[in-house]
Structures are given as structure tokens and as C-alpha cells.
Amino acid sequence: MSIQTALNEILAAIGAANGEIVAILEVEPGHWAVGYQDDMTVEVECQDGSNRLTMTCGLGIPKLSEIDRIRNTMLNYNLMWRESGGLRMGLSGAGDEAYLIGDVYLPDTSEASLDQALFNMVQLGRIWSRFVTEGSLSGDRPDPSGLETMIRV
């Protein structure tokens, strides 16, 4: 069984078991979009020639008046890769949309581990999305359980 076929089966099982997921769309071979009830979307991509899946979650576009503060916060967060399980953040070149990015190590990926990694990505994405678009974390603290499913690069 190919990796892509296995991932299709794993993602289908996760989608069927998780009521918060409203759709899983295979955008192209090896690239899926996992949509959640609150319009959060996590893109999952199989990286060619590597042993990892990369997950990306759009966080919104920061206000122009906040862009420097948000960029600095994102750079500081990137330096905390050990504490975050390898998560990192970035801004797109076009429109400066902010993104949360994480990796999952493919050889160890199971339905449970990928489900936990998606859950963590969405939970953190919701928190960081509020920071990016509203400028505040509002005292939220992410649940650190399951961060071990992310890899450190």
C-alpha cells in the first residue's frame, strides 16, 4: 500500500470519527485540506523525498499597524521550537497572511497520532488566529499534550 493510499484511509477514518471536521478534500495527490466547523482549515502535505507530513494552518491577515509586533512575536515563537514540538510561524509574501506550520514524522504516523497532531494544530491555530487578527491571546493557554507528535527539525 502506498503512503498516499494509507494517508487517505487514515484521514477518512479521522474525519468519520471527529464531529468537528466537516470536510476532508484531497486537493491534489499528497495534499489534503481538513476543514473544521469554525472555518479553520489545516492543509496536510506529504513532502516529496522526506519522511514527514507538513501541516499548515492559516491564521489571518494582521492589521498593518500591528504587523511589526506580530512579526516579532512570530520570530520569538520560532526560537522556541523545542518547547513547541517544532512548530513555527511565518507570513506569506502576498498579502502577509500569517501561518502556523508543523511537521509529523511519517514512519511513526498512525490514525491516533495524526488525529492528535491535527487537534493540536487547530487548537493552537484558533489561539494564534485571535492574536493575529485581534492582537491578543486573551489569556488562552494551549493544551501541551500530544506535542510529541510533532517532529523537531
PEMO-V193438 format. One record per residue. RES is the residue in one small letter. OMEGA is omega in radians with two decimals (none if undefined). NEAR is the number of other ideal C-beta (glycine too) atoms within 8 Angstrom. D_CENTER is the distance of its C-alpha to the mean C-alpha in Angstrom with 2 decimals. Layout:
res=RES omega=OMEGA near=NEAR d_center=D_CENTER
res=RES omega=OMEGA near=NEAR d_center=D_CENTER
This chain:
res=m omega=-3.14 near=3 d_center=25.89
res=s omega=3.11 near=5 d_center=23.50
res=i omega=-3.12 near=7 d_center=19.91
res=q omega=3.10 near=9 d_center=18.92
res=t omega=3.11 near=8 d_center=21.26
res=a omega=3.13 near=9 d_center=19.99
res=l omega=3.05 near=14 d_center=16.33
res=n omega=3.14 near=9 d_center=17.76
res=e omega=3.13 near=8 d_center=19.64
res=i omega=-3.13 near=12 d_center=16.91
res=l omega=3.10 near=13 d_center=14.61
res=a omega=3.12 near=9 d_center=17.84
res=a omega=3.11 near=9 d_center=18.71
res=i omega=3.14 near=15 d_center=15.46
res=g omega=3.14 near=11 d_center=15.89
res=a omega=-3.08 near=6 d_center=19.54
res=a omega=-3.03 near=6 d_center=19.13
res=n omega=-3.12 near=8 d_center=16.52
res=g omega=3.14 near=3 d_center=18.31
res=e omega=3.11 near=7 d_center=15.38
res=i omega=-3.12 near=12 d_center=14.09
res=v omega=3.14 near=6 d_center=16.47
res=a omega=2.96 near=8 d_center=15.85
res=i omega=-3.07 near=12 d_center=14.43
res=l omega=3.03 near=7 d_center=15.69
res=e omega=-3.07 near=8 d_center=16.28
res=v omega=3.07 near=7 d_center=16.28
res=e omega=-3.13 near=5 d_center=18.16
res=p omega=3.13 near=5 d_center=18.84
res=g omega=-3.11 near=8 d_center=15.87
res=h omega=-3.10 near=11 d_center=13.33
res=w omega=3.00 near=12 d_center=12.11
res=a omega=3.13 near=12 d_center=10.76
res=v omega=-3.08 near=15 d_center=10.09
res=g omega=-3.13 near=11 d_center=11.68
res=y omega=-3.07 near=12 d_center=12.26
res=q omega=-3.08 near=6 d_center=15.61
res=d omega=3.12 near=5 d_center=14.84
res=d omega=2.99 near=6 d_center=13.67
res=m omega=3.09 near=11 d_center=9.94
res=t omega=3.04 near=10 d_center=8.44
res=v omega=3.05 near=14 d_center=5.45
res=e omega=-3.12 near=12 d_center=7.12
res=v omega=-3.10 near=14 d_center=7.95
res=e omega=3.02 near=11 d_center=10.66
res=c omega=-3.11 near=11 d_center=13.44
res=q omega=3.13 near=8 d_center=14.64
res=d omega=3.05 near=5 d_center=18.43
res=g omega=3.10 near=3 d_center=20.57
res=s omega=-3.13 near=6 d_center=18.12
res=n omega=-3.09 near=5 d_center=17.12
res=r omega=2.94 near=10 d_center=13.34
res=l omega=3.07 near=13 d_center=10.48
res=t omega=3.10 near=10 d_center=7.90
res=m omega=-3.13 near=15 d_center=4.41
res=t omega=-3.14 near=10 d_center=4.23
res=c omega=3.09 near=15 d_center=4.41
res=g omega=-3.06 near=9 d_center=8.14
res=l omega=-3.10 near=14 d_center=9.83
res=g omega=-3.12 near=9 d_center=13.36
res=i omega=3.13 near=8 d_center=16.35
res=p omega=3.02 near=12 d_center=18.05
res=k omega=-3.12 near=7 d_center=21.76
res=l omega=-3.14 near=5 d_center=23.87
res=s omega=-3.09 near=4 d_center=25.71
res=e omega=-2.96 near=9 d_center=22.60
res=i omega=-3.14 near=10 d_center=21.03
res=d omega=3.14 near=6 d_center=22.68
res=r omega=-3.13 near=8 d_center=21.77
res=i omega=3.10 near=13 d_center=18.08
res=r omega=3.12 near=9 d_center=18.11
res=n omega=3.10 near=8 d_center=19.96
res=t omega=3.13 near=9 d_center=17.65
res=m omega=3.10 near=12 d_center=14.65
res=l omega=3.08 near=8 d_center=16.96
res=n omega=3.11 near=8 d_center=18.00
res=y omega=3.13 near=11 d_center=14.52
res=n omega=3.10 near=9 d_center=14.09
res=l omega=-3.13 near=6 d_center=17.41
res=m omega=-3.05 near=8 d_center=16.25
res=w omega=3.11 near=12 d_center=14.13
res=r omega=-3.12 near=5 d_center=16.42
res=e omega=-3.06 near=5 d_center=15.84
res=s omega=-3.10 near=11 d_center=12.04
res=g omega=3.11 near=13 d_center=11.86
res=g omega=3.10 near=11 d_center=11.19
res=l omega=3.10 near=13 d_center=8.25
res=r omega=-3.09 near=11 d_center=9.43
res=m omega=3.10 near=12 d_center=9.78
res=g omega=3.07 near=8 d_center=11.96
res=l omega=3.08 near=10 d_center=14.11
res=s omega=3.10 near=9 d_center=15.06
res=g omega=-3.10 near=4 d_center=18.74
res=a omega=3.09 near=4 d_center=19.63
res=g omega=3.11 near=5 d_center=19.42
res=d omega=3.01 near=10 d_center=17.37
res=e omega=3.13 near=10 d_center=14.24
res=a omega=-3.13 near=17 d_center=11.75
res=y omega=2.95 near=12 d_center=8.18
res=l omega=-3.03 near=14 d_center=5.57
res=i omega=3.10 near=12 d_center=5.16
res=g omega=-3.12 near=14 d_center=5.55
res=d omega=3.05 near=12 d_center=8.22
res=v omega=-3.13 near=14 d_center=10.06
res=y omega=-3.01 near=9 d_center=13.81
res=l omega=-3.08 near=11 d_center=15.36
res=p omega=-3.14 near=5 d_center=18.81
res=d omega=-3.05 near=6 d_center=17.75
res=t omega=3.04 near=11 d_center=15.35
res=s omega=3.07 near=7 d_center=16.88
res=e omega=-3.11 near=8 d_center=16.23
res=a omega=-3.09 near=6 d_center=16.00
res=s omega=3.11 near=11 d_center=13.68
res=l omega=3.07 near=15 d_center=11.13
res=d omega=3.12 near=11 d_center=11.64
res=q omega=3.13 near=11 d_center=11.18
res=a omega=3.09 near=14 d_center=7.93
res=l omega=3.11 near=13 d_center=6.60
res=f omega=3.14 near=9 d_center=8.76
res=n omega=-3.12 near=16 d_center=7.65
res=m omega=-3.13 near=13 d_center=4.03
res=v omega=3.13 near=13 d_center=6.34
res=q omega=3.11 near=10 d_center=9.07
res=l omega=3.11 near=12 d_center=8.00
res=g omega=3.12 near=14 d_center=6.80
res=r omega=-3.14 near=10 d_center=10.29
res=i omega=-3.11 near=11 d_center=12.01
res=w omega=3.09 near=12 d_center=10.99
res=s omega=3.07 near=11 d_center=11.68
res=r omega=3.13 near=12 d_center=15.09
res=f omega=-3.09 near=13 d_center=15.69
res=v omega=-3.04 near=12 d_center=15.09
res=t omega=-3.10 near=11 d_center=17.18
res=e omega=3.10 near=7 d_center=19.61
res=g omega=-3.10 near=8 d_center=19.86
res=s omega=3.03 near=6 d_center=19.63
res=l omega=3.06 near=7 d_center=17.53
res=s omega=3.08 near=6 d_center=20.42
res=g omega=-3.14 near=4 d_center=20.79
res=d omega=3.04 near=7 d_center=17.57
res=r omega=3.11 near=4 d_center=16.58
res=p omega=3.05 near=8 d_center=13.43
res=d omega=-3.06 near=7 d_center=14.49
res=p omega=-3.11 near=5 d_center=14.31
res=s omega=3.09 near=5 d_center=15.18
res=g omega=3.13 near=10 d_center=13.25
res=l omega=3.12 near=10 d_center=11.67
res=e omega=3.10 near=5 d_center=14.10
res=t omega=3.06 near=11 d_center=12.01
res=m omega=3.09 near=14 d_center=10.02
res=i omega=3.07 near=9 d_center=12.57
res=r omega=3.14 near=7 d_center=14.35
res=v omega=none near=5 d_center=15.45
